[in-house]
C-alpha cells in the first residue's frame, strides 16, 4: 500500500507527468528536461527526485551531467498504461515538439566532435583493413546464435550498439568517458534504438551482476587497457554460462608512435597471450579470425564461458 501511495503522490503533478511522458520517449539529462519543460534546473531536479524516490525514474551521473531514465519496469508499466488510457498526449504535444530541438542539439554536437577528430581517426584507420570488413566479420562470428543481452565494453561512440542492438534482446553500452557517451547517445537517439542503454562505468568494474549477459564485446578497446587480463576477467564475470566474449584488436606490431599519438598502451596481442587470459577468465577459445590488409593486422578472438565452473587441476 505504501508503495502505491508513493507512486500516486509522485505522479499527482502536471510537471512530473510531463517528465514521465518525456522519459517514455528517450533518456534525458536534467538540463535537457529543463530546456524542454521551460523550467529552471533546480526546480526540475526537485521533481526528478520525487519520481526517483518513488521508483518511477532513476538518475545516472556522467561527469558533470545527470541523466534521467524510467525506473523499474514493473512499477513504470502501469503508470505508462494509465497515461495512455487517459490520453495525455495532446497536453504534451508542445513538449514533444521541443524534444526535437534536443535531438538536433545532440546531433550537432556529435557532428562537430567528429569533424574535429576526423583527421586523427582517418590516420589510424588507414593503417588497417576497412572497418566495414571488420564489422562484417564480427557479424559472421556472432550470427550463428541468439545474442540475448549484449554488453559493449568501451562503447565509445556506440557503433557496436548501433550494429548489434537490433538483434539483441537488450543492449548496454559502457564507457568511462562522459563525452563519448553523449556522442553515442546522439547517434542512438537518431537511430531510435529503444532496447539500447548507456552507462558510465569502468571496464574493470562493470555495473552488472554475475551471469547477466549473453554476449560481451571489446572492440578496439583492449590496446588502451593497462591491465588487459583483468578487463577480460571482468567481462567473463558478467557472461552467463555458455556466453560469448568477442575481442577485436590488433595483432602484435611495431608502430611505437601510436603510444604517444593515440594513447595505445599495448602494441597488439598474440594469440597465445589472449588464450592465456581466456583460460584465466574461465573462457575457452572458440574462434580466431585474422584480417590482413594495411600495416596493422586486425584479429578477432571469440571466447566462450564454460557451462560449468572451471575447476583448478592440481599437479600430482
NORFENFEN-V389272 format. One record per residue. RES is the residue in one letter. D_CENTER is the distance of its C-alpha to the mean C-alpha in Angstrom with 1 decimal. Layout:
BEGIN
res:RES d_center:D_CENTER
res:RES d_center:D_CENTER
END
This chain:
BEGIN
res:X d_center:35.8
res:X d_center:34.4
res:X d_center:30.8
res:X d_center:32.1
res:X d_center:34.1
res:X d_center:31.2
res:X d_center:29.2
res:X d_center:32.3
res:X d_center:32.9
res:X d_center:29.4
res:X d_center:29.5
res:X d_center:33.2
res:X d_center:32.5
res:X d_center:32.0
res:X d_center:29.4
res:X d_center:27.3
res:X d_center:27.7
res:X d_center:26.6
res:X d_center:23.4
res:X d_center:22.6
res:X d_center:23.3
res:X d_center:21.1
res:X d_center:18.1
res:X d_center:18.8
res:X d_center:18.1
res:X d_center:14.8
res:X d_center:13.2
res:X d_center:15.4
res:X d_center:16.4
res:X d_center:19.9
res:X d_center:21.3
res:X d_center:20.2
res:X d_center:21.7
res:X d_center:24.8
res:X d_center:25.0
res:X d_center:24.9
res:X d_center:27.2
res:X d_center:29.6
res:X d_center:29.7
res:X d_center:29.4
res:X d_center:26.2
res:X d_center:28.2
res:X d_center:29.4
res:X d_center:26.0
res:X d_center:24.7
res:X d_center:27.6
res:X d_center:26.8
res:X d_center:23.2
res:X d_center:24.5
res:X d_center:26.8
res:X d_center:24.2
res:X d_center:22.0
res:X d_center:25.1
res:X d_center:25.8
res:X d_center:22.4
res:X d_center:21.9
res:X d_center:19.1
res:X d_center:16.8
res:X d_center:16.0
res:X d_center:13.3
res:X d_center:14.6
res:X d_center:12.9
res:X d_center:15.8
res:X d_center:18.6
res:X d_center:16.7
res:X d_center:16.3
res:X d_center:14.1
res:X d_center:15.5
res:X d_center:14.4
res:X d_center:16.7
res:X d_center:17.5
res:X d_center:18.8
res:X d_center:19.1
res:X d_center:22.6
res:X d_center:23.8
res:X d_center:22.2
res:X d_center:23.4
res:X d_center:27.1
res:X d_center:26.6
res:X d_center:24.9
res:X d_center:27.7
res:X d_center:30.3
res:X d_center:29.0
res:X d_center:29.3
res:X d_center:32.7
res:X d_center:34.1
res:X d_center:32.8
res:X d_center:31.4
res:X d_center:30.0
res:X d_center:33.0
res:X d_center:32.7
res:X d_center:29.1
res:X d_center:29.7
res:X d_center:30.1
res:X d_center:26.8
res:X d_center:25.1
res:X d_center:27.0
res:X d_center:25.9
res:X d_center:22.3
res:X d_center:22.7
res:X d_center:23.6
res:X d_center:20.4
res:X d_center:18.5
res:X d_center:21.1
res:X d_center:20.6
res:X d_center:16.9
res:X d_center:17.8
res:X d_center:20.7
res:X d_center:18.9
res:X d_center:16.4
res:X d_center:19.5
res:X d_center:21.4
res:X d_center:18.9
res:X d_center:18.7
res:X d_center:22.5
res:X d_center:23.0
res:X d_center:21.0
res:X d_center:22.1
res:X d_center:25.1
res:X d_center:23.4
res:X d_center:20.7
res:X d_center:23.5
res:X d_center:25.6
res:X d_center:23.3
res:X d_center:22.4
res:X d_center:26.2
res:X d_center:26.6
res:X d_center:25.0
res:X d_center:24.9
res:X d_center:23.2
res:X d_center:19.5
res:X d_center:20.3
res:X d_center:22.2
res:X d_center:19.5
res:X d_center:17.1
res:X d_center:20.1
res:X d_center:20.8
res:X d_center:17.4
res:X d_center:17.8
res:X d_center:21.2
res:X d_center:20.3
res:X d_center:17.9
res:X d_center:20.0
res:X d_center:22.6
res:X d_center:20.9
res:X d_center:18.6
res:X d_center:14.9
res:X d_center:14.7
res:X d_center:11.4
res:X d_center:8.9
res:X d_center:6.6
res:X d_center:5.4
res:X d_center:6.9
res:X d_center:7.6
res:X d_center:5.4
res:X d_center:8.3
res:X d_center:9.1
res:X d_center:6.6
res:X d_center:9.6
res:X d_center:8.6
res:X d_center:6.6
res:X d_center:9.8
res:X d_center:12.0
res:X d_center:11.3
res:X d_center:10.0
res:X d_center:13.7
res:X d_center:14.9
res:X d_center:12.7
res:X d_center:13.7
res:X d_center:10.3
res:X d_center:6.8
res:X d_center:4.0
res:X d_center:0.7
res:X d_center:4.0
res:X d_center:6.8
res:X d_center:10.4
res:X d_center:11.4
res:X d_center:11.6
res:X d_center:13.1
res:X d_center:10.3
res:X d_center:8.0
res:X d_center:11.1
res:X d_center:11.5
res:X d_center:8.2
res:X d_center:9.1
res:X d_center:12.6
res:X d_center:11.9
res:X d_center:10.1
res:X d_center:12.9
res:X d_center:15.4
res:X d_center:14.3
res:X d_center:14.6
res:X d_center:11.9
res:X d_center:12.8
res:X d_center:10.9
res:X d_center:7.3
res:X d_center:5.8
res:X d_center:4.1
res:X d_center:6.0
res:X d_center:8.3
res:X d_center:9.7
res:X d_center:11.7
res:X d_center:11.3
res:X d_center:14.8
res:X d_center:14.1
res:X d_center:11.0
res:X d_center:11.1
res:X d_center:12.0
res:X d_center:15.5
res:X d_center:17.3
res:X d_center:17.2
res:X d_center:14.4
res:X d_center:12.7
res:X d_center:14.5
res:X d_center:12.6
res:X d_center:10.6
res:X d_center:10.3
res:X d_center:11.3
res:X d_center:12.1
res:X d_center:14.6
res:X d_center:13.3
res:X d_center:16.1
res:X d_center:18.8
res:X d_center:17.5
res:X d_center:17.6
res:X d_center:20.8
res:X d_center:20.7
res:X d_center:19.2
res:X d_center:20.9
res:X d_center:19.5
res:X d_center:15.9
res:X d_center:16.9
res:X d_center:18.6
res:X d_center:15.6
res:X d_center:13.5
res:X d_center:16.6
res:X d_center:17.0
res:X d_center:14.2
res:X d_center:15.5
res:X d_center:18.1
res:X d_center:21.5
res:X d_center:21.6
res:X d_center:17.8
res:X d_center:16.8
res:X d_center:15.2
res:X d_center:15.2
res:X d_center:15.7
res:X d_center:16.5
res:X d_center:18.5
res:X d_center:22.1
res:X d_center:25.4
res:X d_center:27.6
res:X d_center:29.0
res:X d_center:31.1
res:X d_center:29.5
res:X d_center:30.0
res:X d_center:29.4
res:X d_center:25.7
res:X d_center:25.7
res:X d_center:27.0
res:X d_center:25.8
res:X d_center:22.1
res:X d_center:21.7
res:X d_center:21.5
res:X d_center:22.5
res:X d_center:23.4
res:X d_center:25.3
res:X d_center:24.0
res:X d_center:24.4
res:X d_center:27.2
res:X d_center:26.9
res:X d_center:28.9
res:X d_center:26.6
res:X d_center:23.5
res:X d_center:25.8
res:X d_center:26.9
res:X d_center:23.5
res:X d_center:22.6
res:X d_center:25.9
res:X d_center:25.3
res:X d_center:22.0
res:X d_center:23.7
res:X d_center:22.5
res:X d_center:24.9
res:X d_center:24.6
res:X d_center:24.4
res:X d_center:24.3
res:X d_center:24.5
res:X d_center:24.6
res:X d_center:26.1
res:X d_center:25.5
res:X d_center:28.3
res:X d_center:29.1
res:X d_center:29.4
res:X d_center:29.9
res:X d_center:26.7
res:X d_center:26.1
res:X d_center:22.6
res:X d_center:22.3
res:X d_center:20.1
res:X d_center:20.4
res:X d_center:19.6
res:X d_center:20.3
res:X d_center:20.9
res:X d_center:21.1
res:X d_center:24.7
res:X d_center:25.7
res:X d_center:27.8
res:X d_center:27.3
res:X d_center:28.5
res:X d_center:32.0
res:X d_center:33.4
res:X d_center:36.6
res:X d_center:39.2
res:X d_center:41.9
res:X d_center:45.4
END
